[in-house]
């Protein structure tokens, strides 16, 4: 399962995962800034925030690394947020998800192709 692995900033390699949550700095379309915590378990799409942020379906969020402040919008797939997932030493996958609240989509880059994540994802490949 993806939640067993650590997520990292693709720019500075800062570990974003802590206590089964992925930590981001975010900014809303209304220019509200706060720290947002997403579940590290794929398929769990809730969130927590430091400032009781309220999001509604369709809200577009800007995601930033809490360490280096880099914008995490993917350079190769600009409609997604990109983080790195380290599954073990030397094995890294790029993970992409939508910055639009309510769009429950997660992709993993596999051999230069975006593959939609599902429950038995890593049961199908050799690590």
Legacy VTK file of the C-alpha trace (Angstrom):
# vtk DataFile Version 3.0
C-alpha trace
ASCII
DATASET POLYDATA
POINTS 127 float
0.000 0.000 0.000
1.207 3.516 -0.734
0.632 4.671 2.849
3.527 2.497 4.024
5.970 4.673 2.131
7.408 8.116 2.655
6.478 11.068 0.492
9.103 13.717 -0.307
9.345 17.108 -1.961
10.587 16.659 -5.553
12.658 19.847 -5.211
14.491 19.614 -1.865
13.770 15.951 -0.912
12.236 17.013 2.439
10.158 14.179 3.916
6.520 15.316 3.890
5.117 12.250 5.695
4.565 12.224 9.445
2.143 10.018 11.430
0.400 8.731 8.274
-0.236 12.278 7.060
1.377 14.278 4.277
2.175 17.849 5.334
1.890 20.774 2.901
1.700 24.537 3.000
-1.284 25.629 0.920
-2.905 28.741 -0.474
-6.555 28.956 -1.519
-8.056 30.995 -4.343
-9.135 33.468 -1.622
-5.426 33.877 -0.700
-5.820 32.051 2.624
-2.565 30.349 3.648
-2.254 27.518 6.140
-0.716 24.101 6.757
-2.756 21.230 5.341
-2.471 17.544 6.200
-3.690 14.865 3.797
-3.959 11.193 4.595
-1.008 9.146 3.342
-3.506 6.335 2.657
-4.723 6.423 -0.959
-8.496 6.471 -1.167
-8.810 8.536 2.010
-9.446 12.046 0.736
-10.156 14.018 3.907
-7.895 16.714 5.251
-6.918 18.523 8.427
-5.556 22.042 8.727
-3.997 24.188 11.421
-6.479 27.024 10.883
-9.751 25.103 10.436
-9.720 25.729 6.691
-13.060 25.024 5.038
-12.963 23.758 1.464
-15.853 23.086 -0.900
-15.914 20.927 -4.021
-14.227 22.693 -6.913
-11.877 24.846 -4.813
-8.423 24.945 -6.424
-5.553 24.807 -3.939
-1.892 25.737 -4.461
0.426 23.254 -2.707
3.907 24.141 -1.431
6.689 22.270 0.353
6.697 23.279 4.043
10.517 23.202 4.034
11.695 24.930 0.830
8.383 26.640 -0.109
8.585 25.289 -3.684
5.326 25.224 -5.603
4.491 21.526 -6.051
2.513 21.968 -9.266
3.959 19.385 -11.619
6.226 20.714 -14.346
5.471 17.738 -16.602
1.722 17.435 -15.872
0.625 20.936 -14.869
-2.929 19.871 -14.001
-1.555 17.900 -11.024
0.432 18.278 -7.815
3.594 16.136 -7.806
5.423 14.515 -4.898
7.967 11.707 -4.768
7.249 8.445 -3.004
10.200 6.412 -1.752
9.318 2.734 -1.406
12.813 1.570 -0.442
16.405 2.638 -0.933
16.932 3.539 -4.580
13.289 3.063 -5.612
11.271 6.216 -6.112
7.955 6.873 -7.844
6.400 10.156 -8.852
2.870 10.510 -7.456
0.360 12.966 -8.933
-2.943 14.184 -7.519
-5.471 16.862 -8.387
-5.234 20.274 -6.686
-9.017 20.637 -7.013
-10.898 19.749 -3.837
-13.360 16.945 -4.512
-11.475 15.479 -7.502
-10.392 12.196 -5.967
-7.665 11.146 -8.378
-4.214 9.681 -7.681
-1.726 8.611 -10.364
1.708 7.026 -10.201
4.288 7.441 -12.980
5.216 4.009 -14.335
7.639 3.729 -17.254
6.835 7.260 -18.472
3.071 6.706 -18.262
0.561 7.927 -15.685
-1.204 4.929 -14.155
-4.260 5.402 -11.939
-3.633 4.095 -8.433
-5.869 1.294 -7.109
-5.867 -0.896 -3.983
-3.634 -3.740 -5.234
-1.323 -1.464 -7.198
2.018 -2.726 -5.867
0.844 -6.339 -5.834
1.095 -6.184 -9.612
4.714 -5.025 -9.877
8.024 -6.236 -8.526
9.892 -3.821 -6.285
LINES 1 128
127 0 1 2 3 4 5 6 7 8 9 10 11 12 13 14 15 16 17 18 19 20 21 22 23 24 25 26 27 28 29 30 31 32 33 34 35 36 37 38 39 40 41 42 43 44 45 46 47 48 49 50 51 52 53 54 55 56 57 58 59 60 61 62 63 64 65 66 67 68 69 70 71 72 73 74 75 76 77 78 79 80 81 82 83 84 85 86 87 88 89 90 91 92 93 94 95 96 97 98 99 100 101 102 103 104 105 106 107 108 109 110 111 112 113 114 115 116 117 118 119 120 121 122 123 124 125 126
